[in-house]
Amino acid sequence: MKVIGIEFAASEMNYVVVERGVDNSLAVTASNRLNLSETRSHEALRAFQQAVKTLLKDVSPDCIAIKTKPEKGSMAAGPAALKMEAIVLASAPCEVKFISGARINKCPESDTSLKAYHHPAFKAAVCGCKSE
């Protein structure tokens, strides 16, 4: 099973691609970040959309796992995160799961080869790999 774990942070989409083998082992096959340079620019939104479509085509995920951002309150997602999330949802060729921050915090899995800002996306992918 191949899962893309995603976390939106400000105007960046951090992602990690995780594959779970038949022996239940986890392997990170890719990690990076995409940036939405401006939230009210048609060109910037189209460029981000094209980058997402290219990622999805290259990876061919079985599932996309997104760390949930609240829509209201002091920790609410900003306009960039909401737009990026909408583009991912509209472009997704597979199931999309939303993983709560509490569930991500309970995930014991970690990969020390990843940068710290990729850890929430990695944990989202690990949670998305698990059958429910």
Backbone as CSV, one residue per row, in Angstrom:
resi,resn,N_x,N_y,N_z,CA_x,CA_y,CA_z,C_x,C_y,C_z
1,MET,0.836,-1.174,0.000,0.000,0.000,0.000,0.884,1.241,0.000
2,LYS,0.556,2.181,-0.857,1.317,3.420,-0.971,0.432,4.580,-0.513
3,VAL,0.921,5.342,0.470,0.150,6.437,1.057,0.968,7.720,1.031
4,ILE,0.303,8.811,0.675,0.916,10.134,0.788,0.363,10.767,2.055
5,GLY,1.249,11.090,2.989,0.867,11.818,4.202,1.116,13.291,3.972
6,ILE,0.151,14.114,4.368,0.239,15.558,4.104,-0.048,16.344,5.373
7,GLU,0.736,17.405,5.553,0.439,18.403,6.572,0.552,19.769,5.918
8,PHE,-0.440,20.618,6.179,-0.407,21.985,5.674,0.103,22.891,6.781
9,ALA,1.137,23.657,6.486,1.717,24.585,7.444,1.891,25.922,6.742
10,ALA,1.077,26.895,7.139,1.069,28.211,6.501,0.795,28.037,5.008
11,SER,1.715,28.437,4.152,1.490,28.316,2.706,2.266,27.146,2.102
12,GLU,2.633,26.177,2.938,3.396,25.018,2.462,2.642,23.725,2.710
13,MET,2.797,22.814,1.782,2.253,21.471,1.924,3.442,20.528,2.079
14,ASN,3.639,20.027,3.291,4.690,19.043,3.548,4.103,17.676,3.257
15,TYR,4.835,16.858,2.505,4.319,15.523,2.222,5.418,14.476,2.333
16,VAL,4.964,13.261,2.672,5.842,12.097,2.776,5.104,10.934,2.128
17,VAL,5.805,10.200,1.278,5.232,9.008,0.653,5.770,7.795,1.392
18,VAL,4.850,6.967,1.884,5.205,5.773,2.653,4.609,4.556,1.967
19,GLU,5.416,3.510,1.860,4.924,2.233,1.340,5.001,1.201,2.445
20,ARG,3.907,0.474,2.623,3.879,-0.618,3.595,4.013,-1.910,2.816
21,GLY,5.052,-2.667,3.134,5.312,-3.926,2.448,4.413,-5.041,2.941
22,VAL,4.468,-6.174,2.270,3.665,-7.333,2.665,4.063,-7.845,4.045
23,ASP,5.304,-7.564,4.445,5.765,-7.970,5.775,5.475,-6.902,6.835
24,ASN,4.651,-5.897,6.479,4.261,-4.795,7.361,5.367,-3.776,7.600
25,SER,6.473,-3.876,6.880,7.549,-2.900,7.036,7.154,-1.598,6.339
26,LEU,7.692,-0.486,6.843,7.423,0.829,6.273,8.673,1.345,5.578
27,ALA,8.465,1.944,4.424,9.582,2.548,3.704,9.157,3.919,3.186
28,VAL,9.963,4.927,3.499,9.728,6.265,2.956,10.345,6.294,1.564
29,THR,9.522,6.583,0.567,10.028,6.602,-0.798,10.216,8.024,-1.331
30,ALA,9.606,9.008,-0.667,9.771,10.402,-1.086,9.303,11.320,0.030
31,SER,9.870,12.508,0.064,9.398,13.557,0.976,9.827,14.891,0.392
32,ASN,8.957,15.871,0.555,9.263,17.190,0.032,8.192,18.150,0.518
33,ARG,8.201,19.341,-0.036,7.159,20.321,0.261,6.830,21.086,-1.001
34,LEU,5.571,21.431,-1.106,5.098,22.285,-2.188,4.653,23.596,-1.562
35,ASN,4.811,24.686,-2.296,4.508,26.006,-1.767,3.449,26.684,-2.620
36,LEU,2.487,27.321,-1.945,1.517,28.181,-2.621,1.981,29.606,-2.381
37,SER,2.548,30.211,-3.408,3.199,31.502,-3.227,2.232,32.641,-2.919
38,GLU,1.048,32.613,-3.501,0.047,33.641,-3.235,-1.332,33.019,-3.267
39,THR,-2.174,33.412,-2.320,-3.501,32.793,-2.232,-4.532,33.434,-3.154
40,ARG,-4.248,34.594,-3.691,-5.213,35.275,-4.561,-4.692,35.487,-5.967
41,SER,-3.747,34.666,-6.339,-3.179,34.742,-7.680,-3.604,33.503,-8.471
42,HIS,-4.267,33.736,-9.591,-4.695,32.639,-10.454,-3.492,31.799,-10.883
43,GLU,-2.418,32.454,-11.258,-1.227,31.748,-11.722,-0.612,30.895,-10.610
44,ALA,-0.569,31.438,-9.391,0.005,30.692,-8.263,-0.849,29.463,-7.933
45,LEU,-2.168,29.627,-7.960,-3.056,28.490,-7.689,-2.936,27.433,-8.768
46,ARG,-2.854,27.847,-10.021,-2.706,26.887,-11.117,-1.362,26.166,-11.034
47,ALA,-0.310,26.892,-10.679,1.012,26.267,-10.542,0.998,25.233,-9.415
48,PHE,0.356,25.571,-8.289,0.260,24.614,-7.191,-0.568,23.402,-7.613
49,GLN,-1.670,23.643,-8.285,-2.523,22.548,-8.753,-1.750,21.620,-9.694
50,GLN,-0.971,22.180,-10.576,-0.194,21.362,-11.507,0.868,20.541,-10.764
51,ALA,1.487,21.152,-9.762,2.480,20.425,-8.965,1.829,19.258,-8.212
52,VAL,0.625,19.467,-7.685,-0.103,18.397,-6.990,-0.458,17.282,-7.972
53,LYS,-0.958,17.651,-9.137,-1.327,16.636,-10.138,-0.108,15.824,-10.574
54,THR,1.025,16.474,-10.734,2.255,15.770,-11.099,2.667,14.805,-9.988
55,LEU,2.604,15.258,-8.742,2.930,14.396,-7.600,2.022,13.174,-7.588
56,LEU,0.730,13.382,-7.729,-0.224,12.277,-7.682,-0.023,11.310,-8.848
57,LYS,0.307,11.837,-10.001,0.556,10.976,-11.164,1.829,10.152,-10.962
58,ASP,2.869,10.795,-10.452,4.149,10.105,-10.248,4.067,9.040,-9.156
59,VAL,3.319,9.311,-8.096,3.264,8.406,-6.951,2.196,7.325,-7.124
60,SER,1.075,7.652,-7.735,-0.068,6.727,-7.848,-0.433,6.142,-6.489
61,PRO,-0.857,6.994,-5.537,-1.124,6.511,-4.183,-2.396,5.667,-4.103
62,ASP,-2.417,4.782,-3.122,-3.626,4.029,-2.796,-4.513,4.837,-1.860
63,CYS,-3.897,5.772,-1.151,-4.616,6.586,-0.174,-3.821,7.871,0.069
64,ILE,-4.546,8.923,0.413,-3.931,10.179,0.843,-4.410,10.428,2.264
65,ALA,-3.473,10.675,3.177,-3.805,10.933,4.581,-3.388,12.360,4.921
66,ILE,-4.370,13.169,5.308,-4.132,14.586,5.581,-4.311,14.866,7.060
67,LYS,-3.330,15.522,7.660,-3.467,15.953,9.046,-4.539,17.032,9.092
68,THR,-5.557,16.800,9.901,-6.690,17.713,9.993,-6.283,19.047,10.594
69,LYS,-6.806,20.116,9.988,-6.642,21.462,10.532,-8.035,21.958,10.907
70,PRO,-8.203,22.553,12.089,-9.522,23.073,12.450,-9.928,24.212,11.519
71,GLU,-11.233,24.320,11.265,-11.731,25.389,10.398,-12.073,26.647,11.183
72,LYS,-12.219,26.503,12.507,-12.552,27.648,13.359,-11.652,27.631,14.587
73,GLY,-11.597,28.769,15.266,-10.835,28.850,16.506,-9.452,29.438,16.311
74,SER,-8.697,29.487,17.391,-7.387,30.149,17.351,-6.356,29.367,16.539
75,MET,-6.550,28.077,16.370,-5.616,27.266,15.592,-6.171,26.944,14.204
76,ALA,-7.119,27.736,13.746,-7.791,27.478,12.473,-6.827,27.545,11.298
77,ALA,-7.171,26.790,10.286,-6.374,26.801,9.057,-6.517,28.157,8.387
78,GLY,-5.447,28.637,7.826,-5.477,29.901,7.111,-5.980,29.714,5.691
79,PRO,-6.108,30.804,4.958,-6.639,30.712,3.595,-5.772,29.855,2.671
80,ALA,-4.477,29.892,2.840,-3.599,29.085,1.980,-3.830,27.597,2.238
81,ALA,-3.909,27.195,3.517,-4.108,25.786,3.849,-5.444,25.284,3.309
82,LEU,-6.496,26.094,3.436,-7.808,25.680,2.943,-7.808,25.525,1.420
83,LYS,-7.159,26.434,0.729,-7.097,26.341,-0.733,-6.257,25.150,-1.179
84,MET,-5.129,24.921,-0.508,-4.291,23.776,-0.857,-5.037,22.469,-0.605
85,GLU,-5.740,22.402,0.525,-6.517,21.202,0.851,-7.588,20.961,-0.219
86,ALA,-8.266,22.005,-0.640,-9.303,21.861,-1.671,-8.713,21.353,-2.981
87,ILE,-7.553,21.852,-3.351,-6.906,21.405,-4.590,-6.532,19.929,-4.490
88,VAL,-5.992,19.512,-3.351,-5.643,18.101,-3.164,-6.895,17.238,-3.241
89,LEU,-7.959,17.643,-2.541,-9.205,16.867,-2.559,-9.777,16.753,-3.968
90,ALA,-9.782,17.851,-4.703,-10.339,17.843,-6.056,-9.488,17.026,-7.021
91,SER,-8.220,16.911,-6.757,-7.295,16.208,-7.655,-7.079,14.745,-7.282
92,ALA,-7.524,14.333,-6.102,-7.225,12.996,-5.578,-7.818,11.885,-6.436
93,PRO,-6.983,10.934,-6.856,-7.470,9.793,-7.632,-7.845,8.604,-6.754
94,CYS,-7.824,8.809,-5.430,-8.011,7.703,-4.487,-8.709,8.232,-3.241
95,GLU,-8.864,7.343,-2.279,-9.482,7.718,-1.008,-8.614,8.746,-0.279
96,VAL,-9.285,9.701,0.381,-8.599,10.687,1.206,-9.096,10.509,2.633
97,LYS,-8.160,10.331,3.560,-8.491,10.198,4.982,-7.976,11.425,5.705
98,PHE,-8.771,11.906,6.650,-8.329,12.998,7.510,-7.946,12.406,8.860
99,ILE,-6.736,12.722,9.298,-6.188,12.166,10.530,-6.084,13.293,11.560
100,SER,-6.673,13.088,12.723,-6.669,14.126,13.749,-5.271,14.329,14.328
101,GLY,-5.050,15.531,14.832,-3.779,15.823,15.485,-3.544,14.940,16.696
102,ALA,-4.617,14.622,17.422,-4.484,13.749,18.595,-4.017,12.356,18.179
103,ARG,-4.564,11.842,17.097,-4.155,10.513,16.630,-2.705,10.537,16.144
104,ILE,-2.323,11.618,15.473,-0.945,11.749,14.996,0.022,11.815,16.171
105,ASN,-0.367,12.550,17.226,0.501,12.656,18.404,0.681,11.319,19.107
106,LYS,-0.286,10.422,18.996,-0.198,9.098,19.630,0.593,8.103,18.790
107,CYS,0.867,8.446,17.555,1.573,7.537,16.649,3.026,7.391,17.104
108,PRO,3.443,6.185,17.458,4.812,5.991,17.949,5.850,5.946,16.833
109,GLU,5.389,5.779,15.610,6.316,5.653,14.485,7.092,6.949,14.274
110,SER,8.335,6.821,13.877,9.123,7.985,13.490,10.206,7.526,12.526
111,ASP,10.707,8.473,11.789,11.776,8.180,10.839,12.820,9.272,11.010
112,THR,13.951,8.922,11.584,14.977,9.917,11.896,15.680,10.466,10.662
113,SER,15.463,9.842,9.505,16.083,10.365,8.299,15.316,11.577,7.756
114,LEU,14.112,11.798,8.259,13.290,12.920,7.795,13.585,14.177,8.591
115,LYS,13.362,15.322,7.968,13.473,16.593,8.675,12.297,16.709,9.637
116,ALA,12.460,17.470,10.690,11.440,17.585,11.734,10.094,18.042,11.172
117,TYR,10.114,18.939,10.199,8.844,19.433,9.670,8.102,18.386,8.841
118,HIS,8.744,17.273,8.507,8.068,16.196,7.788,7.446,15.153,8.725
119,HIS,7.760,15.186,9.998,7.276,14.157,10.916,5.751,14.077,11.001
120,PRO,5.007,15.211,11.099,3.545,15.081,11.121,2.989,14.450,9.832
121,ALA,3.559,14.770,8.683,3.111,14.170,7.421,3.435,12.678,7.402
122,PHE,4.604,12.317,7.918,4.980,10.900,8.000,4.001,10.144,8.889
123,LYS,3.696,10.707,10.058,2.778,10.037,10.974,1.370,9.951,10.383
124,ALA,0.949,10.964,9.634,-0.352,10.898,8.955,-0.352,9.739,7.967
125,ALA,0.735,9.587,7.221,0.834,8.487,6.252,0.795,7.143,6.956
126,VAL,1.508,7.023,8.076,1.517,5.756,8.821,0.105,5.431,9.309
127,CYS,-0.583,6.441,9.851,-1.965,6.224,10.306,-2.869,5.889,9.132
128,GLY,-2.630,6.488,7.983,-3.420,6.199,6.784,-3.176,4.813,6.234
129,CYS,-2.002,4.252,6.521,-1.665,2.895,6.057,-2.418,1.834,6.834
130,LYS,-2.769,2.139,8.050,-3.393,1.142,8.912,-4.828,0.904,8.485
131,SER,-5.205,-0.346,8.425,-6.588,-0.666,8.112,-7.450,-0.358,9.315
132,GLU,-8.657,0.142,9.040,-9.525,0.557,10.147,-10.718,-0.348,10.249
